[in-house]
Amino acid sequence: MRILLAGATGVIGRRLVPLLVADGHHLTALTRRPDRLPLLRAAGAHPVVADVLDADAVAAAVHDAAPDVVVHQLTDLGSGDPAANAEVRVTGTRHLVDAALAAGTRRIVAQSIAWAYAGGGAPADEDAPLDLDAPEPRSTSVRGIAALEAAVREAPEWVVLRYGMFYGPDTWFTADGLRAADARAGRLPADGDVTSFLHVDDAAAAAVAALSWPSGAVNVCDDEPAAARDWVPRFCEAVGAPPPGPAAGTARRPWARGADNRRAREERGWTPRHHSWRTGFALTAGAR
Ligand SMILES: NC(=O)c1ccc[n+]([C@@H]2O[C@H](COP(=O)([O-])OP(=O)(O)OC[C@H]3O[C@@H](n4cnc5c(N)ncnc54)[C@H](OP(=O)(O)O)[C@@H]3O)[C@@H](O)[C@H]2O)c1
């Protein structure tokens, strides 16, 4: 197939490029940065420089690539600015979808998140509504996700990958990542909030599988949604941080409920290789 990958140099894109090339696809890889072209070429992709916030540049790149599938693995989290990330999700996705529709692309596979659901009592399945009434700063993030997903649904075939919280090499949840720094500074509360995690290799594998999944949104997470009081001590141990202090409480925010991966497992036949953060953290976060 001809595939255009937006976000080819990100934490998932870097893993996805070799998988797609190895499967024999003709891969066009998007980046804003000319200095990243040699790396992408060496990996077997056909790189093109374009900023997704520039509608004309995206239209030209997608037109020239003539892809059967657009894979959207874009985020803008490097600066830690949620507004920049939402801009890429809202405006960048709009440009990408418009360009794909104009080029006759049939399928779009896009990265979303599994923690944008409204509050509830159990891990959320894909039918749970998004948390559109959330107050700021969460609102910016949820509304960005809602706009991204709505645009992607305009494609004739579409898959929204609602990824769990990434851990593993190059993520915030590794020995030299942001959350390890938080753990060392005592800034990771071991409270009742529930998170569903996902190893980055499993995220990349799911994106490959989604090239042939039926249209729909799918929670792509490991099998063990976990309260912070359970995972924070394990994470601290894995990254060599002191154990967390006692949490102020064990209550959780209603939306911090984790995500149910049964659709991925039972209807799409996808299984995470890293079934649980419980073993995954120790393997990947630099623990001895
Ligand atoms: N589900 C999750 O938990 C989740 C999801 C995503 C990220 N994260 C965290 O965020 C951290 C940073 O993510 P990341 O390493 O993937 O980096 P990032 O800075 O978020 O960039 C991701 C990709 O988007 C591209 N991109 C961003 N803005 C663009 C634009 N305007 N036009 C074209 N391309 C654009 C980047 O390409 P160029 O820079 O090459 O142009 C890159 O390929 C990770 O370490 C991870 O822990 C977590």
The ligand as a Tripos MOL2 file, in Angstrom:
@<TRIPOS>MOLECULE
LIG
   48    52     1     0     0
SMALL
NO_CHARGES

@<TRIPOS>ATOM
      1 N1         -0.7260    8.4330   24.8240 N.am      1 LIG1
      2 C1          0.3110    9.0030   25.4260 C.2       1 LIG1
      3 O1          0.6220    8.7350   26.6010 O.2       1 LIG1
      4 C2          1.1930    9.9700   24.6740 C.ar      1 LIG1
      5 C3          0.9140   10.3310   23.3400 C.ar      1 LIG1
      6 C4          1.8200   11.1450   22.6660 C.ar      1 LIG1
      7 C5          2.9560   11.6020   23.3230 C.ar      1 LIG1
      8 N2          3.1570   11.2450   24.6200 N.ar      1 LIG1
      9 C6          4.3650   11.6990   25.3690 C.3       1 LIG1
     10 O2          4.8630   12.8900   24.8130 O.3       1 LIG1
     11 C7          6.2530   12.8050   24.6350 C.3       1 LIG1
     12 C8          6.6200   13.5890   23.3530 C.3       1 LIG1
     13 O3          6.0240   12.9490   22.2180 O.3       1 LIG1
     14 P1          6.8360   12.7280   20.8620 P.3       1 LIG1
     15 O4          8.2050   12.2420   21.1830 O.co2     1 LIG1
     16 O5          6.0110   11.8710   19.9650 O.co2     1 LIG1
     17 O6          7.0420   14.2050   20.2930 O.3       1 LIG1
     18 P2          6.0810   15.3630   19.7890 P.3       1 LIG1
     19 O7          6.8370   16.6080   19.9550 O.co2     1 LIG1
     20 O8          4.7500   15.2750   20.4550 O.co2     1 LIG1
     21 O9          5.9770   15.1020   18.1870 O.3       1 LIG1
     22 C9          5.2800   14.0010   17.6450 C.3       1 LIG1
     23 C10         5.3430   14.0290   16.1390 C.3       1 LIG1
     24 O10         4.4710   15.0480   15.6390 O.3       1 LIG1
     25 C11         5.1680   15.7980   14.6680 C.3       1 LIG1
     26 N3          4.6490   17.1680   14.6490 N.ar      1 LIG1
     27 C12         4.3490   17.9440   15.7180 C.ar      1 LIG1
     28 N4          3.8830   19.1410   15.3200 N.ar      1 LIG1
     29 C13         3.8890   19.1130   13.9460 C.ar      1 LIG1
     30 C14         3.5370   20.0350   12.9460 C.ar      1 LIG1
     31 N5          3.0780   21.2640   13.2530 N.pl3     1 LIG1
     32 N6          3.6820   19.6770   11.6510 N.ar      1 LIG1
     33 C15         4.1730   18.4420   11.3190 C.ar      1 LIG1
     34 N7          4.5360   17.5250   12.2360 N.ar      1 LIG1
     35 C16         4.3960   17.8540   13.5270 C.ar      1 LIG1
     36 C17         6.6220   15.7190   15.0330 C.3       1 LIG1
     37 O11         7.3980   15.8900   13.8510 O.3       1 LIG1
     38 P3          8.7040   16.8620   13.6860 P.3       1 LIG1
     39 O12         9.0610   17.3780   15.0560 O.co2     1 LIG1
     40 O13         9.7390   15.9650   13.0920 O.co2     1 LIG1
     41 O14         8.2390   17.9080   12.7660 O.co2     1 LIG1
     42 C18         6.7230   14.2970   15.5430 C.3       1 LIG1
     43 O15         6.9090   13.4050   14.4760 O.3       1 LIG1
     44 C19         6.5760   11.3110   24.5390 C.3       1 LIG1
     45 O16         7.7940   11.0290   25.1100 O.3       1 LIG1
     46 C20         5.4260   10.6250   25.2520 C.3       1 LIG1
     47 O17         5.7980   10.1670   26.5390 O.3       1 LIG1
     48 C21         2.3200   10.4440   25.3140 C.ar      1 LIG1
@<TRIPOS>BOND
     1     1     2 1
     2     2     3 2
     3     2     4 1
     4     4     5 ar
     5     4    48 ar
     6     5     6 ar
     7     6     7 ar
     8     7     8 ar
     9     8     9 1
    10     8    48 ar
    11     9    10 1
    12     9    46 1
    13    10    11 1
    14    11    12 1
    15    11    44 1
    16    12    13 1
    17    13    14 1
    18    14    15 2
    19    14    16 1
    20    14    17 1
    21    17    18 1
    22    18    19 2
    23    18    20 1
    24    18    21 1
    25    21    22 1
    26    22    23 1
    27    23    24 1
    28    23    42 1
    29    24    25 1
    30    25    26 1
    31    25    36 1
    32    26    27 ar
    33    26    35 ar
    34    27    28 ar
    35    28    29 ar
    36    29    30 ar
    37    29    35 ar
    38    30    31 1
    39    30    32 ar
    40    32    33 ar
    41    33    34 ar
    42    34    35 ar
    43    36    37 1
    44    36    42 1
    45    37    38 1
    46    38    39 2
    47    38    40 1
    48    38    41 1
    49    42    43 1
    50    44    45 1
    51    44    46 1
    52    46    47 1
@<TRIPOS>SUBSTRUCTURE
     1 LIG1         1 GROUP 0 **** ****
